[in-house]
Amino acid sequence: MKNLFKIVSRVLGLLIVAFVVFYFWASSPSLDENEYAKIIQNSDVLLENKDSIFSIATYNIGYLSGMTNNRPVPKPKELFDTNLEKVKKEIKNVSPDIIAFQEIDYDASRSYHINQEEEIAKLGYGFTARTINWDEHYLPFPYWPISMQFGKVISGQSIVSKFPLANQERIILSRVEDSPFYRDAFYLERLAQVVKANINGKEIVIINIHLEAFDKATRAKQFKEVEAIFNNYKDNYPTILLGDFNSRARDKNAVVQEFLSSGKIGNAAFIQNNIANTFDTKSPFQRIDYIFYTKEFIEYVSGRVLNEFEQASDHLPVYMKFKLK
């Protein structure tokens, strides 16, 4: 009996040690922190020369997983290849000068280690600003079955541009305070990515965000942080704030209402009594993605939700044409 107890104790001890080792290895980063924010210039792409009308888009690309996204279902490589080709085709057709992405993968098992940013930049975007917000050796999600877990993830937010980019800031927003430690260790960092684009000799500030999806109180706190960043630039620069706000336009208590009701802040592709939805793409039922801009410096030309991207992601892009005053 004593020998059996010793054997069981040793097995349990080994299992605990193995679990602890796995936990710390899996939740540790693959990259150095100095790689978490960088600007890349593609020397093979010529600088864009345009007249007075420019364009920008925001797109939560959902790592090209379509409507499968976080669901524990098989995601064959063909799904990602097809969605990438679909996105590249539609980007060629619309040809925004600048695109801000959220949930874009750079090196992830879940998307077959394709650098999605690089593939899209090949369409003629000579400048890229990259910010990493998820860097895990092994992400054990979805929890079950194990065969559906994401594994290695290096993902984040990117801005690709036909105009030069500079002065990038990677600003970490508040985390969910009451999240269990084991969940928090594997959870992504919510970011505000700030960069300046030089458009025909004029600097504009672009703020690309992806706010908390699951905790409303944290999202409200993050919105206030983002608002402070926006206010820091809005009086001195043409400023565009865009991204996935995870804040519903029809929810009267949503944090985004503060910007929706502002007379000084413009909102692209948005009509209050006929709101164009961006989520989900199977049957769009809510608007949570936005492009806001400073009316003092930016003249709105036109905008729309790009429904033609269909189900390459679970979000639809928002697009805006504008002039600089």
PyMOL commands that set and color helices and strands:
alter all, ss='L'
color gray80, all
select helices_A, chain A and resi 2-26+33-35+62-64+66-68+77-94+109-111+116-121+146-148+181-184+216-233+257-260+307-312
alter helices_A, ss='H'
color red, helices_A
select strands_A, chain A and resi 37-41+54-60+98-105+127-139+151-161+165-172+191-199+202-210+239-244+265-267+289-294+298-305+318-324
alter strands_A, ss='S'
color yellow, strands_A
deselect
rebuild
show_as cartoon
